[in-house]
Amino acid sequence: MERIEVFYRGHVQGVGFRYNACEQADGLVVTGWVQNLPDRRVQMVAEGSVGDLKELLRRIDFSMSGNIRDKSVAWQAATGQLAPFQIKH
């Protein structure tokens, strides 16, 4: 199990990005959350197998390609303490 922390930049707020991320996580064995940040970025934290996490990133990149200008991904060891994937408010 691995953990990723991702920061997305671009036109990523007010366009259904968080809802879309939850939809893309459906069917994958991942836990975590996605939230808007005050500086207009979106932050996502997710845990799962390397394969599922890479697939989640691929799905989000494909489905939101017109909105994402840049992203940073940090891979870490999983904590096993995240709830089912959800929008964090």
Biopython code that builds the backbone (N, CA, C, O; Angstrom):
import numpy as np
from Bio.PDB.StructureBuilder import StructureBuilder

atoms = [
    (1, "MET", "N", (0.836, -1.185, 0.000)),
    (1, "MET", "CA", (0.000, 0.000, 0.000)),
    (1, "MET", "C", (0.880, 1.247, 0.000)),
    (1, "MET", "O", (1.908, 1.319, 0.673)),
    (2, "GLU", "N", (0.435, 2.211, -0.776)),
    (2, "GLU", "CA", (1.149, 3.483, -0.880)),
    (2, "GLU", "C", (0.166, 4.624, -0.636)),
    (2, "GLU", "O", (-1.048, 4.428, -0.580)),
    (3, "ARG", "N", (0.725, 5.808, -0.495)),
    (3, "ARG", "CA", (-0.068, 7.025, -0.283)),
    (3, "ARG", "C", (0.453, 8.073, -1.253)),
    (3, "ARG", "O", (1.660, 8.196, -1.466)),
    (4, "ILE", "N", (-0.470, 8.827, -1.838)),
    (4, "ILE", "CA", (-0.070, 9.963, -2.663)),
    (4, "ILE", "C", (-0.715, 11.228, -2.111)),
    (4, "ILE", "O", (-1.842, 11.211, -1.615)),
    (5, "GLU", "N", (0.023, 12.311, -2.211)),
    (5, "GLU", "CA", (-0.523, 13.636, -1.942)),
    (5, "GLU", "C", (-0.312, 14.425, -3.223)),
    (5, "GLU", "O", (0.814, 14.587, -3.693)),
    (6, "VAL", "N", (-1.414, 14.914, -3.779)),
    (6, "VAL", "CA", (-1.377, 15.575, -5.078)),
    (6, "VAL", "C", (-1.935, 16.984, -4.936)),
    (6, "VAL", "O", (-2.951, 17.195, -4.274)),
    (7, "PHE", "N", (-1.266, 17.941, -5.561)),
    (7, "PHE", "CA", (-1.766, 19.309, -5.653)),
    (7, "PHE", "C", (-1.972, 19.624, -7.126)),
    (7, "PHE", "O", (-1.044, 19.525, -7.928)),
    (8, "TYR", "N", (-3.199, 20.006, -7.474)),
    (8, "TYR", "CA", (-3.543, 20.368, -8.849)),
    (8, "TYR", "C", (-3.670, 21.878, -8.954)),
    (8, "TYR", "O", (-4.220, 22.532, -8.068)),
    (9, "ARG", "N", (-3.148, 22.426, -10.059)),
    (9, "ARG", "CA", (-3.277, 23.850, -10.371)),
    (9, "ARG", "C", (-3.941, 23.992, -11.726)),
    (9, "ARG", "O", (-3.882, 23.092, -12.564)),
    (10, "GLY", "N", (-4.568, 25.132, -11.925)),
    (10, "GLY", "CA", (-5.254, 25.414, -13.178)),
    (10, "GLY", "C", (-6.660, 25.893, -12.872)),
    (10, "GLY", "O", (-6.912, 26.491, -11.826)),
    (11, "HIS", "N", (-7.567, 25.627, -13.791)),
    (11, "HIS", "CA", (-8.980, 25.968, -13.581)),
    (11, "HIS", "C", (-9.639, 24.743, -12.957)),
    (11, "HIS", "O", (-10.379, 24.015, -13.619)),
    (12, "VAL", "N", (-9.355, 24.525, -11.661)),
    (12, "VAL", "CA", (-9.752, 23.284, -11.001)),
    (12, "VAL", "C", (-10.801, 23.472, -9.906)),
    (12, "VAL", "O", (-11.228, 22.497, -9.289)),
    (13, "GLN", "N", (-11.214, 24.698, -9.660)),
    (13, "GLN", "CA", (-12.289, 24.927, -8.697)),
    (13, "GLN", "C", (-13.509, 25.470, -9.413)),
    (13, "GLN", "O", (-13.392, 26.249, -10.359)),
    (14, "GLY", "N", (-14.684, 25.053, -8.956)),
    (14, "GLY", "CA", (-15.933, 25.504, -9.558)),
    (14, "GLY", "C", (-16.269, 24.806, -10.863)),
    (14, "GLY", "O", (-17.125, 25.273, -11.614)),
    (15, "VAL", "N", (-15.603, 23.692, -11.140)),
    (15, "VAL", "CA", (-15.827, 22.963, -12.401)),
    (15, "VAL", "C", (-16.162, 21.491, -12.152)),
    (15, "VAL", "O", (-16.121, 20.686, -13.082)),
    (16, "GLY", "N", (-16.493, 21.132, -10.909)),
    (16, "GLY", "CA", (-16.817, 19.749, -10.592)),
    (16, "GLY", "C", (-15.612, 18.844, -10.427)),
    (16, "GLY", "O", (-15.736, 17.623, -10.515)),
    (17, "PHE", "N", (-14.451, 19.427, -10.191)),
    (17, "PHE", "CA", (-13.221, 18.637, -10.092)),
    (17, "PHE", "C", (-13.294, 17.612, -8.965)),
    (17, "PHE", "O", (-12.956, 16.444, -9.159)),
    (18, "ARG", "N", (-13.736, 18.052, -7.784)),
    (18, "ARG", "CA", (-13.783, 17.134, -6.636)),
    (18, "ARG", "C", (-14.784, 16.006, -6.874)),
    (18, "ARG", "O", (-14.494, 14.842, -6.598)),
    (19, "TYR", "N", (-15.950, 16.353, -7.382)),
    (19, "TYR", "CA", (-16.955, 15.332, -7.697)),
    (19, "TYR", "C", (-16.395, 14.351, -8.725)),
    (19, "TYR", "O", (-16.560, 13.138, -8.590)),
    (20, "ASN", "N", (-15.740, 14.876, -9.739)),
    (20, "ASN", "CA", (-15.151, 14.025, -10.770)),
    (20, "ASN", "C", (-14.094, 13.093, -10.174)),
    (20, "ASN", "O", (-14.030, 11.918, -10.535)),
    (21, "ALA", "N", (-13.274, 13.608, -9.274)),
    (21, "ALA", "CA", (-12.250, 12.764, -8.647)),
    (21, "ALA", "C", (-12.896, 11.597, -7.906)),
    (21, "ALA", "O", (-12.392, 10.475, -7.953)),
    (22, "CYS", "N", (-14.008, 11.859, -7.224)),
    (22, "CYS", "CA", (-14.724, 10.778, -6.533)),
    (22, "CYS", "C", (-15.268, 9.773, -7.533)),
    (22, "CYS", "O", (-15.206, 8.566, -7.296)),
    (23, "GLU", "N", (-15.797, 10.253, -8.641)),
    (23, "GLU", "CA", (-16.302, 9.350, -9.681)),
    (23, "GLU", "C", (-15.173, 8.491, -10.252)),
    (23, "GLU", "O", (-15.364, 7.300, -10.499)),
    (24, "GLN", "N", (-14.013, 9.083, -10.460)),
    (24, "GLN", "CA", (-12.880, 8.347, -11.022)),
    (24, "GLN", "C", (-12.351, 7.309, -10.034)),
    (24, "GLN", "O", (-11.808, 6.284, -10.446)),
    (25, "ALA", "N", (-12.505, 7.566, -8.733)),
    (25, "ALA", "CA", (-12.055, 6.616, -7.713)),
    (25, "ALA", "C", (-12.988, 5.411, -7.610)),
    (25, "ALA", "O", (-12.603, 4.361, -7.096)),
    (26, "ASP", "N", (-14.224, 5.573, -8.104)),
    (26, "ASP", "CA", (-15.200, 4.484, -8.032)),
    (26, "ASP", "C", (-14.683, 3.265, -8.796)),
    (26, "ASP", "O", (-14.218, 3.384, -9.929)),
    (27, "GLY", "N", (-14.765, 2.119, -8.179)),
    (27, "GLY", "CA", (-14.294, 0.889, -8.815)),
    (27, "GLY", "C", (-12.838, 0.573, -8.527)),
    (27, "GLY", "O", (-12.363, -0.518, -8.840)),
    (28, "LEU", "N", (-12.127, 1.520, -7.933)),
    (28, "LEU", "CA", (-10.740, 1.286, -7.524)),
    (28, "LEU", "C", (-10.708, 1.062, -6.017)),
    (28, "LEU", "O", (-11.568, 1.564, -5.293)),
    (29, "VAL", "N", (-9.734, 0.319, -5.553)),
    (29, "VAL", "CA", (-9.603, 0.085, -4.114)),
    (29, "VAL", "C", (-8.690, 1.170, -3.553)),
    (29, "VAL", "O", (-7.499, 0.956, -3.329)),
    (30, "VAL", "N", (-9.291, 2.355, -3.330)),
    (30, "VAL", "CA", (-8.550, 3.494, -2.792)),
    (30, "VAL", "C", (-9.372, 4.149, -1.686)),
    (30, "VAL", "O", (-10.602, 4.110, -1.696)),
    (31, "THR", "N", (-8.674, 4.741, -0.752)),
    (31, "THR", "CA", (-9.289, 5.541, 0.298)),
    (31, "THR", "C", (-8.695, 6.933, 0.205)),
    (31, "THR", "O", (-7.667, 7.131, -0.443)),
    (32, "GLY", "N", (-9.341, 7.908, 0.854)),
    (32, "GLY", "CA", (-8.770, 9.246, 0.863)),
    (32, "GLY", "C", (-9.784, 10.338, 0.683)),
    (32, "GLY", "O", (-10.977, 10.150, 0.922)),
    (33, "TRP", "N", (-9.294, 11.492, 0.256)),
    (33, "TRP", "CA", (-10.155, 12.658, 0.120)),
    (33, "TRP", "C", (-9.577, 13.645, -0.887)),
    (33, "TRP", "O", (-8.414, 13.568, -1.282)),
    (34, "VAL", "N", (-10.442, 14.576, -1.283)),
    (34, "VAL", "CA", (-10.067, 15.653, -2.196)),
    (34, "VAL", "C", (-10.726, 16.925, -1.677)),
    (34, "VAL", "O", (-11.879, 16.893, -1.248)),
    (35, "GLN", "N", (-10.002, 18.050, -1.711)),
    (35, "GLN", "CA", (-10.555, 19.300, -1.189)),
    (35, "GLN", "C", (-10.027, 20.501, -1.957)),
    (35, "GLN", "O", (-8.935, 20.468, -2.525)),
    (36, "ASN", "N", (-10.833, 21.569, -1.960)),
    (36, "ASN", "CA", (-10.402, 22.856, -2.493)),
    (36, "ASN", "C", (-9.533, 23.547, -1.451)),
    (36, "ASN", "O", (-9.769, 23.418, -0.250)),
    (37, "LEU", "N", (-8.536, 24.276, -1.914)),
    (37, "LEU", "CA", (-7.688, 25.072, -1.040)),
    (37, "LEU", "C", (-7.952, 26.555, -1.284)),
    (37, "LEU", "O", (-8.380, 26.931, -2.375)),
    (38, "PRO", "N", (-7.706, 27.402, -0.288)),
    (38, "PRO", "CA", (-7.957, 28.837, -0.453)),
    (38, "PRO", "C", (-7.165, 29.481, -1.592)),
    (38, "PRO", "O", (-7.591, 30.500, -2.135)),
    (39, "ASP", "N", (-6.022, 28.905, -1.960)),
    (39, "ASP", "CA", (-5.192, 29.490, -3.016)),
    (39, "ASP", "C", (-5.579, 28.998, -4.416)),
    (39, "ASP", "O", (-4.808, 29.145, -5.364)),
    (40, "ARG", "N", (-6.772, 28.414, -4.539)),
    (40, "ARG", "CA", (-7.357, 27.954, -5.805)),
    (40, "ARG", "C", (-6.797, 26.630, -6.315)),
    (40, "ARG", "O", (-7.154, 26.193, -7.409)),
    (41, "ARG", "N", (-5.936, 25.995, -5.552)),
    (41, "ARG", "CA", (-5.490, 24.653, -5.912)),
    (41, "ARG", "C", (-6.482, 23.634, -5.362)),
    (41, "ARG", "O", (-7.339, 23.961, -4.542)),
    (42, "VAL", "N", (-6.352, 22.401, -5.825)),
    (42, "VAL", "CA", (-7.087, 21.274, -5.259)),
    (42, "VAL", "C", (-6.055, 20.297, -4.719)),
    (42, "VAL", "O", (-5.065, 19.992, -5.383)),
    (43, "GLN", "N", (-6.297, 19.812, -3.509)),
    (43, "GLN", "CA", (-5.417, 18.839, -2.869)),
    (43, "GLN", "C", (-6.141, 17.499, -2.808)),
    (43, "GLN", "O", (-7.330, 17.435, -2.494)),
    (44, "MET", "N", (-5.413, 16.437, -3.111)),
    (44, "MET", "CA", (-5.961, 15.090, -3.005)),
    (44, "MET", "C", (-4.966, 14.218, -2.252)),
    (44, "MET", "O", (-3.765, 14.251, -2.520)),
    (45, "VAL", "N", (-5.478, 13.443, -1.314)),
    (45, "VAL", "CA", (-4.685, 12.448, -0.601)),
    (45, "VAL", "C", (-5.394, 11.119, -0.792)),
    (45, "VAL", "O", (-6.595, 11.011, -0.546)),
    (46, "ALA", "N", (-4.660, 10.113, -1.226)),
    (46, "ALA", "CA", (-5.265, 8.803, -1.475)),
    (46, "ALA", "C", (-4.284, 7.703, -1.119)),
    (46, "ALA", "O", (-3.069, 7.869, -1.229)),
    (47, "GLU", "N", (-4.832, 6.575, -0.689)),
    (47, "GLU", "CA", (-4.036, 5.392, -0.397)),
    (47, "GLU", "C", (-4.615, 4.195, -1.131)),
    (47, "GLU", "O", (-5.827, 4.079, -1.308)),
    (48, "GLY", "N", (-3.731, 3.312, -1.552)),
    (48, "GLY", "CA", (-4.137, 2.097, -2.244)),
    (48, "GLY", "C", (-2.909, 1.429, -2.832)),
    (48, "GLY", "O", (-1.777, 1.785, -2.503)),
    (49, "SER", "N", (-3.137, 0.470, -3.693)),
    (49, "SER", "CA", (-2.011, -0.172, -4.372)),
    (49, "SER", "C", (-1.405, 0.815, -5.370)),
    (49, "SER", "O", (-2.073, 1.752, -5.807)),
    (50, "VAL", "N", (-0.167, 0.604, -5.718)),
    (50, "VAL", "CA", (0.483, 1.470, -6.706)),
    (50, "VAL", "C", (-0.326, 1.484, -7.999)),
    (50, "VAL", "O", (-0.518, 2.539, -8.604)),
    (51, "GLY", "N", (-0.799, 0.317, -8.420)),
    (51, "GLY", "CA", (-1.575, 0.230, -9.656)),
    (51, "GLY", "C", (-2.858, 1.030, -9.603)),
    (51, "GLY", "O", (-3.183, 1.740, -10.554)),
    (52, "ASP", "N", (-3.604, 0.926, -8.491)),
    (52, "ASP", "CA", (-4.854, 1.678, -8.369)),
    (52, "ASP", "C", (-4.597, 3.178, -8.274)),
    (52, "ASP", "O", (-5.352, 3.970, -8.838)),
    (53, "LEU", "N", (-3.551, 3.573, -7.572)),
    (53, "LEU", "CA", (-3.244, 5.000, -7.466)),
    (53, "LEU", "C", (-2.821, 5.574, -8.816)),
    (53, "LEU", "O", (-3.232, 6.677, -9.175)),
    (54, "LYS", "N", (-2.014, 4.842, -9.558)),
    (54, "LYS", "CA", (-1.624, 5.306, -10.897)),
    (54, "LYS", "C", (-2.838, 5.393, -11.809)),
    (54, "LYS", "O", (-2.945, 6.318, -12.615)),
    (55, "GLU", "N", (-3.752, 4.437, -11.689)),
    (55, "GLU", "CA", (-4.967, 4.469, -12.501)),
    (55, "GLU", "C", (-5.844, 5.655, -12.113)),
    (55, "GLU", "O", (-6.424, 6.298, -12.988)),
    (56, "LEU", "N", (-5.952, 5.955, -10.831)),
    (56, "LEU", "CA", (-6.716, 7.122, -10.390)),
    (56, "LEU", "C", (-6.125, 8.395, -10.980)),
    (56, "LEU", "O", (-6.860, 9.238, -11.495)),
    (57, "LEU", "N", (-4.811, 8.543, -10.910)),
    (57, "LEU", "CA", (-4.160, 9.721, -11.488)),
    (57, "LEU", "C", (-4.411, 9.799, -12.990)),
    (57, "LEU", "O", (-4.693, 10.875, -13.517)),
    (58, "ARG", "N", (-4.312, 8.674, -13.676)),
    (58, "ARG", "CA", (-4.540, 8.641, -15.123)),
    (58, "ARG", "C", (-5.969, 9.055, -15.458)),
    (58, "ARG", "O", (-6.192, 9.845, -16.374)),
    (59, "ARG", "N", (-6.926, 8.525, -14.721)),
    (59, "ARG", "CA", (-8.335, 8.850, -14.971)),
    (59, "ARG", "C", (-8.621, 10.333, -14.761)),
    (59, "ARG", "O", (-9.307, 10.960, -15.567)),
    (60, "ILE", "N", (-8.094, 10.886, -13.679)),
    (60, "ILE", "CA", (-8.316, 12.309, -13.407)),
    (60, "ILE", "C", (-7.630, 13.154, -14.469)),
    (60, "ILE", "O", (-8.219, 14.111, -14.971)),
    (61, "ASP", "N", (-6.397, 12.816, -14.818)),
    (61, "ASP", "CA", (-5.685, 13.561, -15.863)),
    (61, "ASP", "C", (-6.467, 13.559, -17.168)),
    (61, "ASP", "O", (-6.570, 14.591, -17.831)),
    (62, "PHE", "N", (-7.019, 12.410, -17.543)),
    (62, "PHE", "CA", (-7.766, 12.294, -18.799)),
    (62, "PHE", "C", (-9.079, 13.068, -18.732)),
    (62, "PHE", "O", (-9.404, 13.825, -19.647)),
    (63, "SER", "N", (-9.828, 12.882, -17.656)),
    (63, "SER", "CA", (-11.163, 13.479, -17.576)),
    (63, "SER", "C", (-11.131, 14.987, -17.340)),
    (63, "SER", "O", (-12.084, 15.681, -17.695)),
    (64, "MET", "N", (-10.065, 15.502, -16.754)),
    (64, "MET", "CA", (-9.968, 16.933, -16.451)),
    (64, "MET", "C", (-8.809, 17.595, -17.194)),
    (64, "MET", "O", (-8.288, 18.617, -16.748)),
    (65, "SER", "N", (-8.406, 17.018, -18.316)),
    (65, "SER", "CA", (-7.219, 17.501, -19.034)),
    (65, "SER", "C", (-7.328, 18.966, -19.437)),
    (65, "SER", "O", (-6.313, 19.661, -19.486)),
    (66, "GLY", "N", (-8.511, 19.442, -19.721)),
    (66, "GLY", "CA", (-8.681, 20.838, -20.114)),
    (66, "GLY", "C", (-8.598, 21.811, -18.960)),
    (66, "GLY", "O", (-8.537, 23.022, -19.172)),
    (67, "ASN", "N", (-8.595, 21.298, -17.740)),
    (67, "ASN", "CA", (-8.599, 22.155, -16.561)),
    (67, "ASN", "C", (-7.282, 22.143, -15.794)),
    (67, "ASN", "O", (-6.945, 23.116, -15.119)),
    (68, "ILE", "N", (-6.542, 21.054, -15.893)),
    (68, "ILE", "CA", (-5.304, 20.911, -15.128)),
    (68, "ILE", "C", (-4.157, 21.564, -15.893)),
    (68, "ILE", "O", (-3.852, 21.192, -17.026)),
    (69, "ARG", "N", (-3.532, 22.544, -15.250)),
    (69, "ARG", "CA", (-2.352, 23.181, -15.831)),
    (69, "ARG", "C", (-1.074, 22.532, -15.317)),
    (69, "ARG", "O", (-0.083, 22.416, -16.038)),
    (70, "ASP", "N", (-1.115, 22.111, -14.057)),
    (70, "ASP", "CA", (0.073, 21.546, -13.426)),
    (70, "ASP", "C", (-0.365, 20.695, -12.242)),
    (70, "ASP", "O", (-1.419, 20.931, -11.651)),
    (71, "LYS", "N", (0.451, 19.705, -11.902)),
    (71, "LYS", "CA", (0.194, 18.918, -10.696)),
    (71, "LYS", "C", (1.517, 18.491, -10.101)),
    (71, "LYS", "O", (2.507, 18.317, -10.812)),
    (72, "SER", "N", (1.525, 18.324, -8.799)),
    (72, "SER", "CA", (2.686, 17.755, -8.115)),
    (72, "SER", "C", (2.199, 16.540, -7.344)),
    (72, "SER", "O", (1.158, 16.582, -6.689)),
    (73, "VAL", "N", (2.955, 15.468, -7.427)),
    (73, "VAL", "CA", (2.588, 14.211, -6.776)),
    (73, "VAL", "C", (3.731, 13.788, -5.866)),
    (73, "VAL", "O", (4.877, 13.681, -6.305)),
    (74, "ALA", "N", (3.418, 13.548, -4.604)),
    (74, "ALA", "CA", (4.397, 13.028, -3.643)),
    (74, "ALA", "C", (3.942, 11.642, -3.205)),
    (74, "ALA", "O", (2.825, 11.466, -2.718)),
    (75, "TRP", "N", (4.822, 10.665, -3.383)),
    (75, "TRP", "CA", (4.540, 9.284, -2.968)),
    (75, "TRP", "C", (5.098, 9.079, -1.568)),
    (75, "TRP", "O", (6.216, 9.487, -1.257)),
    (76, "GLN", "N", (4.284, 8.431, -0.725)),
    (76, "GLN", "CA", (4.666, 8.197, 0.666)),
    (76, "GLN", "C", (4.195, 6.809, 1.084)),
    (76, "GLN", "O", (3.475, 6.142, 0.342)),
    (77, "ALA", "N", (4.601, 6.383, 2.264)),
    (77, "ALA", "CA", (4.096, 5.128, 2.825)),
    (77, "ALA", "C", (2.666, 5.346, 3.310)),
    (77, "ALA", "O", (2.349, 6.402, 3.857)),
    (78, "ALA", "N", (1.816, 4.366, 3.113)),
    (78, "ALA", "CA", (0.421, 4.458, 3.540)),
    (78, "ALA", "C", (0.324, 4.413, 5.063)),
    (78, "ALA", "O", (1.144, 3.788, 5.736)),
    (79, "THR", "N", (-0.695, 5.090, 5.591)),
    (79, "THR", "CA", (-0.958, 5.062, 7.032)),
    (79, "THR", "C", (-2.075, 4.087, 7.374)),
    (79, "THR", "O", (-2.156, 3.610, 8.506)),
    (80, "GLY", "N", (-2.939, 3.787, 6.406)),
    (80, "GLY", "CA", (-4.072, 2.909, 6.653)),
    (80, "GLY", "C", (-5.170, 3.542, 7.479)),
    (80, "GLY", "O", (-6.032, 2.839, 8.007)),
    (81, "GLN", "N", (-5.152, 4.870, 7.600)),
    (81, "GLN", "CA", (-6.107, 5.557, 8.465)),
    (81, "GLN", "C", (-7.108, 6.414, 7.702)),
    (81, "GLN", "O", (-7.807, 7.222, 8.314)),
    (82, "LEU", "N", (-7.197, 6.262, 6.387)),
    (82, "LEU", "CA", (-8.119, 7.081, 5.608)),
    (82, "LEU", "C", (-9.454, 6.368, 5.427)),
    (82, "LEU", "O", (-9.521, 5.141, 5.366)),
    (83, "ALA", "N", (-10.512, 7.165, 5.344)),
    (83, "ALA", "CA", (-11.872, 6.656, 5.127)),
    (83, "ALA", "C", (-12.094, 6.432, 3.631)),
    (83, "ALA", "O", (-11.251, 6.812, 2.819)),
    (84, "PRO", "N", (-13.225, 5.816, 3.259)),
    (84, "PRO", "CA", (-13.543, 5.695, 1.831)),
    (84, "PRO", "C", (-13.414, 7.048, 1.132)),
    (84, "PRO", "O", (-13.656, 8.093, 1.735)),
    (85, "PHE", "N", (-13.034, 7.019, -0.134)),
    (85, "PHE", "CA", (-12.728, 8.248, -0.873)),
    (85, "PHE", "C", (-13.922, 9.190, -0.863)),
    (85, "PHE", "O", (-15.048, 8.785, -1.152)),
    (86, "GLN", "N", (-13.666, 10.458, -0.525)),
    (86, "GLN", "CA", (-14.745, 11.430, -0.360)),
    (86, "GLN", "C", (-14.255, 12.854, -0.581)),
    (86, "GLN", "O", (-13.054, 13.121, -0.636)),
    (87, "ILE", "N", (-15.212, 13.750, -0.704)),
    (87, "ILE", "CA", (-14.911, 15.183, -0.762)),
    (87, "ILE", "C", (-14.763, 15.678, 0.668)),
    (87, "ILE", "O", (-15.615, 15.424, 1.519)),
    (88, "LYS", "N", (-13.684, 16.380, 0.916)),
    (88, "LYS", "CA", (-13.435, 16.963, 2.238)),
    (88, "LYS", "C", (-13.790, 18.442, 2.163)),
    (88, "LYS", "O", (-13.354, 19.154, 1.258)),
    (89, "HIS", "N", (-14.581, 18.889, 3.117)),
    (89, "HIS", "CA", (-15.009, 20.303, 3.135)),
    (89, "HIS", "C", (-14.282, 21.058, 4.223)),
    (89, "HIS", "O", (-14.504, 22.256, 4.397)),
]
sb = StructureBuilder()
sb.init_structure("model")
sb.init_model(0)
sb.init_chain("A")
sb.init_seg("    ")
for serial, (resi, resn, name, xyz) in enumerate(atoms, 1):
    if name == "N":
        sb.init_residue(resn, " ", resi, " ")
    sb.init_atom(name, np.array(xyz, "f"), 0.0, 1.0, " ", f" {name:<3s}", serial, name[0])
structure = sb.get_structure()
